[in-house]
Amino acid sequence: MADPHSPNGPKGIYVLPFAETEHIKFRHLDLPYCEQSDFQKLDLYLPDGTTPDGGWPLIVFIHGGAWMQCDKRDIQIIGPLRLLERGYALASVNYRLSSEAIFPAQIFDVKAAIRMLRAKAGSFGLDPDRFAVWGCSAGAHLAALTGATNDVAVMEDLHMGYEGSSSSVQAVVDFYGPTKLDQMDEFMTQTQAGDIDHMMDGSPESRLLGGIPDSKPGHVIAANPETWITPKCPPFFFAHAPKDPIVPVQHSVMLSQKITAIAGEGQARLVFVENAGHAGPEFDVPELLEAVGDFLDHHLCVLPHCIAV
């Protein structure tokens, strides 16, 4: 996770180095999906080649940064962009950060972006029936919450636009995302992998919720993907380091267990990334990205018009 005390971007937002994307032939940058904020924009990258019948399957990527920093174009997209070679389009989404708006603004933004992409799928050559969401850290929290709340009306704001389109997704990729925002320190005490500082005033969780988690029990419940898991939830792929010093690994373990218990075997896969911290190059290795690609191939290529690879 980037240092929140080292602002170098617009409005004092910390920005990691941007990924090199000039080589991508088909890209659409800074597409607005709403007009409430300058941050409500996304970048869309398309594979090089003839659009397949039915359109490209789409990965909607949500950047991390403690809900308070980083950008849709930074180096967090390097791994997901590699799946262009497997025939996946990629949309990288910015959303209102906690300095501008508190929860649930962030999930409303993500869902508005998905509705826009689905509404305009034909224009971009996308398959509206094959949307996956992938996030890292805080972005993984929003990705998991997006998938867990498919078709939950209270978790989106249709007044933001494209109300006639669905925000549902057919698969979720969650890299080291938090879930229980009031138990971060409790779990960190168990792993002894990082600092006990999540329940403090001014912590990322407190900034997101508009107060320390203990003072916002309703927001904590609503923000927890576990709250919303049903037998109809989409399949999840988790990757997490056992000694993650920022987001305790228990978050991914417990959410994957709940999905399995409620939705059934095979609906959640958890990969432990050994000798890694929070983020880092260990999460961009070919073996892990291939596993993510295989997961998406399996779960997004079950429709009649899809030719499995």
PAGUVEX-592502 format. One line per 10 residues: for each residue x, y, z of N, C-alpha, C. Coordinates in steps of 0.001 Angstrom, whole numbers, plus 500000, padded with zeros to 6 digits. Layout:
<pts>
X,Y,Z,X,Y,Z,X,Y,Z ~ ...
</pts>
This chain:
<pts>
500848,498809,500000,500000,500000,500000,500880,501236,500000 ~ 500529,502215,499185,501348,503408,499056,501312,504243,500328 ~ 502348,505058,500495,502465,505926,501658,501475,507077,501550 ~ 500473,507176,502439,499472,508227,502332,500013,509598,502664 ~ 501237,509678,503179,501813,510961,503558,502718,511530,502479 ~ 502701,510941,501291,503574,511409,500212,502747,511757,498976 ~ 501926,512817,499046,501084,513164,497902,501902,513661,496728 ~ 501594,513190,495555,502290,513666,494364,501376,513755,493162 ~ 500079,513601,493385,499123,513643,492293,498152,514798,492423 ~ 497120,514819,491584,496135,515898,491634,495426,515937,492973
495215,517128,493502,494523,517324,494773,495235,516600,495911 ~ 496564,516438,495806,497318,515821,496875,497174,514321,496978 ~ 496637,513669,495948,496440,512218,495970,497741,511531,495579 ~ 498133,510531,496363,499334,509758,496041,499088,508967,494762 ~ 500023,509047,493838,499908,508324,492574,501162,507481,492367 ~ 500991,506183,492215,502092,505310,491852,502511,505594,490412 ~ 503684,505148,489991,504061,505310,488583,503008,504707,487667 ~ 502788,505356,486547,501798,504859,485604,502359,503676,484816 ~ 501472,502775,484449,501845,501643,483607,502065,502117,482168 ~ 502939,501417,481455,503159,501709,480047,502045,501064,479224
501235,501879,478578,500114,501333,477799,500095,501841,476360 ~ 501136,502604,475976,501134,503177,474636,501149,502116,473535 ~ 501628,500921,473861,501702,499860,472866,500344,499226,472591 ~ 499362,499515,473439,498039,498917,473257,497297,499707,472177 ~ 496968,499053,471109,496417,499721,469931,495030,500278,470184 ~ 494202,499497,470852,492806,499902,471040,492580,500261,472510 ~ 492594,501548,472804,492364,502008,474167,491558,503294,474137 ~ 490679,503413,475110,489814,504580,475253,490031,505114,476674 ~ 490592,506302,476776,491003,506828,478077,490026,507884,478593 ~ 489863,507881,479900,489071,508897,480611,487628,508970,480124
487006,507819,479979,485591,507777,479639,484761,508077,480884 ~ 483915,509106,480853,483099,509400,482039,481931,508426,482161 ~ 481662,507976,483373,480487,507142,483604,479462,507851,484476 ~ 479824,509020,484991,478929,509861,485773,479543,511254,485777 ~ 478800,512238,486231,479286,513608,486169,479289,514300,487532 ~ 479294,513538,488607,479314,514133,489939,480721,514508,490395 ~ 481742,513891,489805,483113,514059,490265,484077,513850,489101 ~ 485228,514518,489172,486274,514311,488171,486838,512899,488221 ~ 486650,512210,489339,487185,510858,489485,486289,509804,488848 ~ 485108,510158,488412,484177,509174,487866,484446,508946,486377
485629,508368,486130,486055,508065,484774,486721,506696,484755 ~ 486808,506105,483579,487467,504814,483421,488261,504791,482129 ~ 489217,503878,482073,489988,503606,480863,489610,502215,480365 ~ 489444,502075,479066,489065,500793,478478,490127,500354,477478 ~ 490634,499136,477662,491648,498553,476791,491054,497308,476130 ~ 491225,497202,474811,490662,496087,474058,491769,495240,473443 ~ 491536,493940,473329,492538,493081,472685,492746,493478,471230 ~ 493906,493132,470731,494250,493387,469330,493769,492197,468511 ~ 492835,492439,467629,492315,491348,466822,490862,491578,466472 ~ 490327,490667,465714,488925,490756,465301,488013,490484,466482
487051,491340,466682,486100,491151,467773,485342,489845,467562 ~ 485319,488971,468565,484625,487689,468396,483115,487861,468366 ~ 482424,486863,467832,480962,486876,467866,480506,486993,469319 ~ 479642,487942,469583,479161,488150,470943,479965,489173,471712 ~ 481195,489458,471276,482007,490475,471932,483039,489899,472883 ~ 483983,490771,473300,485028,490368,474242,484464,490238,475651 ~ 484875,489224,476399,484578,489241,477836,485364,490380,478487 ~ 484826,490936,479552,485405,492143,480147,485817,491904,481596 ~ 487004,492405,481940,487445,492493,483331,487357,493960,483744 ~ 486604,494232,484790,486540,495573,485364,487522,495602,486531
488573,496417,486413,489620,496456,487436,489435,497675,488337 ~ 489610,497446,489661,489453,498495,490660,490760,498613,491438 ~ 491396,499758,491358,492701,499947,491987,492601,500009,493506 ~ 493697,499633,494159,493811,499782,495602,494390,501124,495975 ~ 494640,501302,497279,495173,502558,497777,494442,503052,499004 ~ 493941,502107,499817,493305,502439,501093,492063,503305,500910 ~ 491406,503218,499768,490233,504024,499425,490544,505528,499417 ~ 491825,505902,499459,492163,507310,499624,493261,507789,498690 ~ 493735,506935,497786,494848,507330,496936,494978,506383,495745 ~ 495951,506695,494866,496283,505906,493671,495292,506179,492533
495495,505498,491408,494822,505898,490177,494608,504696,489258 ~ 493599,504793,488426,493229,503733,487490,494313,503403,486472 ~ 495263,504303,486282,496268,504112,485250,497625,503717,485818 ~ 497715,503499,487126,499031,503239,487698,499437,501773,487522 ~ 500589,501425,488073,501190,500120,487797,500397,498938,488341 ~ 499355,499183,489093,498514,498077,489546,497832,497354,488390 ~ 497735,497988,487218,497054,497342,486093,497983,496472,485256 ~ 499268,496427,485598,500213,495675,484764,499814,494207,484661 ~ 499514,493576,485790,499108,492176,485759,497814,491956,484995 ~ 496738,492667,485362,495484,492489,484618,495601,492747,483129
496447,493707,482711,496587,493989,481288,497140,492799,480514 ~ 497858,491926,481197,498415,490760,480506,497320,489820,480007 ~ 496134,489938,480568,495050,489074,480108,494425,489549,478805 ~ 494866,490700,478301,494457,491082,476945,494883,490002,475958 ~ 496037,489380,476223,496550,488351,475321,495679,487103,475330 ~ 494879,486932,476370,493967,485787,476448,492589,486127,475894 ~ 492432,487349,475388,491159,487722,474788,490193,488403,475721 ~ 490707,489025,476782,489859,489777,477701,490068,491269,477498 ~ 488984,492020,477427,489070,493468,477500,489228,493856,478963 ~ 489804,495044,479195,490021,495506,480565,489539,496945,480699
488686,497182,481685,488269,498536,482045,488822,498841,483434 ~ 489626,499880,483550,490200,500276,484835,489468,501518,485328 ~ 488920,501423,486537,487952,502408,487024,488537,503272,488141 ~ 488378,504565,488012,488562,505457,489153,487234,505637,489863 ~ 487293,505978,491135,486090,506159,491946,486372,507262,492954 ~ 485324,507815,493533,485505,508866,494523,486269,508318,495723 ~ 487330,508997,496086,488149,508590,497215,487536,509097,498512 ~ 488013,508562,499621,487393,508885,500909,487574,510334,501310 ~ 488545,511038,500711,488692,512465,500984,487568,513283,500363 ~ 486883,512703,499391,485788,513398,498708,484421,512931,499176
484289,511633,499429,482987,511079,499809,483211,509805,500610 ~ 482366,509572,501606,482487,508365,502417,481615,507255,501830 ~ 481827,506054,502332,481028,504891,501940,479545,505201,502153 ~ 478670,504809,501212,478854,503851,500110,479153,504478,498745 ~ 479651,505706,498701,479895,506354,497411,480766,505502,496497 ~ 481760,504825,497071,482718,504070,496256,482051,502900,495524 ~ 481203,502170,496222,480532,501038,495574,479480,501541,494595 ~ 478850,502668,494893,477918,503255,493938,478640,503603,492635 ~ 479864,504136,492759,480635,504498,491572,480978,503270,490740 ~ 481484,502232,491396,481862,501020,490665,480666,500451,489908
479526,500423,490569,478346,499848,489916,477835,500742,488792 ~ 477970,502056,488950,477590,502954,487861,478491,502732,486653 ~ 479790,502511,486907,480724,502245,485815,480356,500963,485080 ~ 479978,499935,485824,479601,498663,485198,478327,498826,484377 ~ 477366,499575,484904,476136,499804,484138,476437,500526,482827 ~ 477321,501519,482879,477685,502233,481656,478339,501306,480647 ~ 479275,500488,481116,479971,499572,480220,479010,498564,479590 ~ 478061,498100,480377,477096,497139,479832,476150,497839,478849 ~ 475743,499064,479165,474851,499797,478269,475512,500070,476926 ~ 476842,500283,476934,477571,500605,475718,478399,499429,475198
478075,498232,475669,478856,497052,475291,478930,496884,473779 ~ 477815,497083,473087,477813,496913,471646,478742,497883,470939 ~ 478822,499106,471453,479681,500118,470829,481158,499778,470969 ~ 481513,499105,472057,482922,498794,472316,483295,497352,471961 ~ 482337,496569,471492,482629,495185,471155,482765,494291,472375 ~ 482004,494566,473431,482054,493784,474658,480869,492832,474731 ~ 481055,491735,475421,479980,490782,475665,479309,491151,476983 ~ 478087,491660,476975,477445,492104,478218,477110,490980,479179 ~ 477193,489742,478721,476894,488591,479579,478126,488020,480257 ~ 479301,488594,479959,480548,488052,480533,481397,489184,481106
480989,489651,482271,481707,490690,482998,482279,490106,484280 ~ 483565,490314,484492,484212,489958,485758,484733,491230,486408 ~ 484938,491196,487707,485509,492326,488425,486726,491836,489189 ~ 487795,492655,489180,489074,492291,489795,489581,493511,490549 ~ 489976,493314,491788,490517,494423,492565,491680,493992,493425 ~ 492486,494984,493817,493608,494768,494721,493412,495616,495966 ~ 493584,495015,497142,493517,495725,498421,492162,496407,498583 ~ 492137,497729,498749,490857,498426,498873,489994,498190,497639 ~ 490641,498088,496470,489896,497775,495262,489312,496382,495284 ~ 490009,495446,495942,489479,494087,496087,488272,494074,497016
488303,494922,498044,487126,495058,498905,485918,495475,498070 ~ 486110,496470,497190,485006,496928,496362,484620,495881,495318 ~ 485596,495135,494805,485283,494071,493855,484448,492979,494518 ~ 484858,492560,495719,484107,491526,496431,482700,492011,496770 ~ 482608,493260,497180,481304,493809,497530,480419,493917,496289 ~ 481022,494242,495156,480268,494297,493897,479658,492945,493574 ~ 480481,491894,493622,479969,490571,493299,478978,490048,494305 ~ 479235,490309,495582,478348,489815,496633,476982,490478,496589 ~ 476913,491703,496047,475648,492439,496034,475031,492511,494646 ~ 475306,491526,493809,474589,491440,492534,473087,491551,492787
472441,492469,492091,470978,492619,492140,470458,493094,493497 ~ 471319,493688,494328,470878,494262,495605,470666,495761,495381 ~ 469429,496176,495334,469096,497545,494922,469673,498595,495852 ~ 469715,498314,497153,470164,499317,498104,471644,499626,497979 ~ 472386,498788,497271,473825,498978,497150,474235,499652,495845 ~ 473299,500297,495182,473659,501123,494037,472697,502292,493944 ~ 473118,503327,493211,472323,504538,493033,472017,504685,491546 ~ 470815,504282,491166,470440,504310,489755,470303,505724,489215 ~ 470197,506708,490101,470121,508094,489651,471445,508555,489025 ~ 472506,507780,489215,473793,508145,488636,473855,507850,487141
472849,507155,486610,472792,506926,485177,472748,505469,484775 ~ 472295,505236,483543,472219,503904,482937,471384,502951,483792 ~ 470272,503496,484286,469440,502711,485199,468821,501494,484538 ~ 468789,501461,483207,468216,500318,482515,469171,499150,482338 ~ 470408,499305,482774,471409,498243,482628,471773,497654,483978 ~ 472140,496392,483982,472507,495697,485214,473957,495979,485597 ~ 474222,496001,486905,475592,496125,487416,476138,494789,487892 ~ 475459,493705,487574,475893,492393,488051,477153,491942,487329 ~ 477928,491099,487999,479134,490521,487415,479053,489005,487536 ~ 479802,488337,486669,479727,486873,486615,480904,486178,487282
481909,486940,487729,483057,486367,488441,483787,487491,489162 ~ 484506,487118,490237,485220,488089,491068,486641,487592,491307 ~ 487615,488489,491150,489007,488204,491513,489388,489192,492612 ~ 489780,488653,493756,490027,489436,494970,491470,489195,495412 ~ 492332,490206,495209,493714,490129,495658,493854,490915,496961 ~ 494056,490185,498056,494335,490712,499399,493394,491846,499833 ~ 492087,491592,499701,491105,492606,500061,490573,492452,501472 ~ 490258,493560,502153,489655,493507,503486,488152,493275,503417 ~ 487610,492786,504507,486169,492547,504595,485600,493081,505908 ~ 486110,492580,507017,485602,492954,508347,486381,494189,508827
485858,495367,508535,486620,496586,508774,486751,496929,510253 ~ 485981,496277,511106,486102,496501,512544,486955,495437,513237 ~ 487521,494513,512463,488329,493450,513065,489731,493376,512471 ~ 490160,494420,511832,491497,494428,511238,492573,494233,512304 ~ 492490,494994,513377,493514,494911,514420,493454,493582,515161 ~ 492259,493075,515376,492111,491786,516058,492818,490678,515291 ~ 492630,490652,513986,493287,489638,513170,494782,489879,513068 ~ 495185,491143,513024,496609,491445,512946,497329,491001,514213 ~ 496649,491064,515336,497224,490557,516582,497506,489062,516471 ~ 496631,488344,515781,496807,486902,515621,497984,486577,514703
498118,487296,513593,499195,486990,512650,500523,487628,513047 ~ 500444,488720,513824,501644,489472,514247,502495,489857,513029 ~ 501805,490226,511955,502510,490542,510712,502644,492040,510468 ~ 501865,492853,511184,501902,494291,510929,501457,495092,512126 ~ 501299,496394,511939,500959,497302,513028,499480,497229,513378 ~ 499181,497534,514632,497807,497571,515120,497366,499032,515075 ~ 496822,499459,513954,496513,500878,513795,495262,501146,512966 ~ 494421,500129,512780,493261,500294,511909,492062,500927,512607 ~ 492019,500868,513939,490870,501395,514672,491091,502823,515142 ~ 492164,503442,514679,492476,504799,515095,491690,505816,514277
491448,506970,514879,490871,508079,514147,491839,508482,513043 ~ 491381,508583,511827,492255,508912,510714,492805,507711,509970 ~ 492517,506496,510423,492935,505300,509692,492169,505227,508373 ~ 492662,504451,507399,491921,504330,506139,490480,503872,506331 ~ 490271,502934,507256,488919,502449,507505,488031,503552,508081 ~ 488599,504347,508999,487832,505442,509600,487491,506505,508573 ~ 488427,506777,507688,488160,507769,506640,487082,507280,505682 ~ 487116,505999,505360,486103,505447,504458,484715,505512,505075 ~ 484621,505149,506350,483322,505012,507006,482797,506318,507589 ~ 483660,507337,507687,483246,508588,508293,483340,508584,509798
484139,507702,510360,484337,507572,511796,484984,506247,512088 ~ 485552,506092,513295,486190,504817,513614,485164,503695,513488 ~ 485587,502522,513047,484625,501451,512771,483673,501137,513917 ~ 484139,501187,515157,483256,500876,516279,482097,501852,516396 ~ 482258,503052,515842,481202,504059,515928,480255,504003,514732 ~ 480538,503131,513772,479745,503032,512555,479328,501584,512296 ~ 478629,500951,513233,478312,499520,513065,477476,499217,511830 ~ 476555,500100,511488,475745,499864,510299,476567,499901,509027 ~ 477488,500859,508944,478362,500945,507778,479287,499730,507708 ~ 479780,499283,508861,480665,498122,508891,479953,496890,508343
478720,496691,508746,477950,495539,508268,477694,495651,506771 ~ 477268,496826,506326,476960,497009,504908,478201,496873,504037 ~ 479360,497304,504558,480597,497268,503776,481246,495900,503753 ~ 480761,494956,504521,481357,493624,504596,480733,492719,503534 ~ 481496,492241,502555,480922,491343,501545,480252,490110,502141 ~ 480740,489644,503296,480130,488468,503916,478646,488672,504198 ~ 478259,489900,504480,476865,490209,504805,475923,489797,503694 ~ 476412,489855,502465,475526,489758,501314,475626,488438,500550 ~ 476433,487501,501019,476617,486252,500283,475322,485434,500262 ~ 474943,484965,499085,473775,484109,498904,474174,482913,498043
473310,481915,497919,473630,480782,497044,473842,481177,495586 ~ 473394,482365,495200,473523,482799,493808,474744,483681,493555 ~ 475621,483813,494542,476771,484709,494352,477681,484152,493254 ~ 478381,485029,492548,479285,484558,491488,480506,483866,492084 ~ 481255,483128,491296,482480,482483,491788,483561,483524,492103 ~ 484379,483219,493130,485429,484106,493609,486780,483415,493511 ~ 487800,484190,493129,489201,483759,493176,489935,484706,494122 ~ 490572,484143,495156,491301,484946,496146,492796,484661,496051 ~ 493602,485710,496219,495048,485566,496381,495466,486460,497549 ~ 496195,485885,498501,496554,486631,499711,497830,486034,500298
498668,486900,500844,499886,486436,501516,499567,486098,502975 ~ 500005,484952,503466,499720,484594,504864,500240,485605,505868 ~ 501307,486307,505537,501880,487289,506464,501677,488722,505947 ~ 500564,488956,505304,500241,490304,504830,500269,491266,506025 ~ 501076,492345,505964,501200,493260,507099,500175,494382,507115 ~ 499292,494441,506116,498297,495513,506022,496882,494968,506181 ~ 496538,493989,505363,495216,493355,505428,495407,491907,505869 ~ 494989,491563,507078,495213,490198,507579,494602,489140,506658 ~ 495302,488040,506498,494879,486987,505588,493536,486381,505992 ~ 493164,486493,507268,491887,485931,507726,490704,486459,506931
490821,487665,506406,489713,488233,505636,489385,487371,504429 ~ 490400,486996,503666,490156,486157,502498,489755,484741,502901 ~ 490373,484232,503958,490049,482877,504413,488577,482786,504810 ~ 488123,483718,505613,486756,483646,506135,485718,483913,505055 ~ 486001,484853,504147,485040,485099,503075,484964,483902,502140 ~ 486095,483295,501817,486074,482128,500936,485330,480966,501594 ~ 485511,480815,502892,484801,479754,503606,483287,479989,503613 ~ 482900,481247,503775,481461,481542,503799,480842,481313,502425 ~ 481554,481700,501371,481039,481466,500025,480857,479971,499782 ~ 481847,479182,500167,481758,477737,499989,480587,477153,500773
480407,477620,502010,479331,477091,502855,477949,477432,502308 ~ 477800,478611,501719,476484,479061,501277,476229,478755,499803 ~ 477238,478982,498963,477052,478822,497523,477518,477470,497001 ~ 478331,476759,497780,478725,475418,497394,480193,475288,497018 ~ 480657,474050,497010,482032,473750,496630,482298,474238,495205 ~ 483499,474751,495006,483889,475222,493696,483572,476674,493419 ~ 482836,477318,494332,482489,478724,494124,483542,479680,494676 ~ 484512,479173,495410,485584,480019,495932,486897,479254,495856 ~ 487915,479935,495347,489263,479361,495331,490203,480349,495999 ~ 491010,479866,496934,491949,480712,497661,493365,480225,497415
494218,481133,496929,495629,480843,496704,496452,481648,497701 ~ 497293,480954,498472,498204,481637,499386,499500,481954,498629 ~ 499858,483230,498640,501064,483676,497959,502166,483790,499002 ~ 503008,482782,499054,504034,482710,500083,505149,483731,499833 ~ 505807,484093,500926,506963,484998,500877,506633,486348,500244 ~ 505380,486764,500393,504950,488064,499870,504433,488910,501023 ~ 504296,490184,500753,503715,491099,501725,502345,491540,501250 ~ 502098,492836,501312,500853,493393,500799,501151,493977,499430 ~ 500619,493365,498388,500960,493702,497008,502385,493222,496723 ~ 503009,493755,495679,504365,493352,495350,504419,492479,494115
505624,492256,493605,505797,491513,492347,505354,490063,492427 ~ 505262,489511,493632,504834,488112,493760,503417,487897,493232 ~ 502640,488972,493154,501258,488857,492674,501140,489070,491162 ~ 502261,489355,490502,502255,489527,489052,503023,488429,488331 ~ 503363,487349,489045,504132,486278,488399,503246,485530,487411 ~ 503837,484988,486339,503038,484311,485309,502160,483195,485851 ~ 502649,482443,486840,501874,481309,487344,500551,481765,487970 ~ 500600,482854,488745,499379,483332,489379,498436,483951,488355 ~ 498979,484726,487426,498129,485328,486405,497510,484257,485504 ~ 498256,483183,485259,497689,482084,484481,496547,481421,485243
496699,481292,486562,495629,480710,487372,494382,481586,487330 ~ 494576,482901,487392,493434,483808,487278,492786,483661,485907 ~ 493607,483609,484858,493068,483435,483514,492293,482135,483362 ~ 492828,481060,483922,492130,479767,483861,490793,479836,484601 ~ 490793,480500,485755,489560,480673,486528,488516,481432,485706 ~ 488924,482533,485093,487985,483320,484304,487515,482563,483066 ~ 488439,481859,482410,488042,481046,481258,486956,480049,481658 ~ 487164,479412,482787,486234,478370,483224,484852,478930,483531 ~ 484836,480044,484243,483548,480546,484721,482862,481506,483761 ~ 483593,482082,482826,482959,482976,481867,482707,482305,480530
483177,481094,480363,482980,480382,479106,482016,479223,479282 ~ 480920,479470,479989,479909,478438,480204,478636,478770,479445 ~ 478635,479901,478708,477459,480297,477972,477447,479615,476613 ~ 476259,479430,476042,476167,478676,474780,477004,479247,473645 ~ 477163,480571,473584,477887,481168,472458,479378,481248,472692 ~ 479840,480777,473863,481267,480897,474191,481990,479607,473854 ~ 483087,479739,473150,483939,478582,472845,485029,478519,473903 ~ 484976,477532,474761,485959,477419,475846,487352,477200,475277 ~ 488360,477727,475982,489723,477532,475552,490423,476546,476447
</pts>
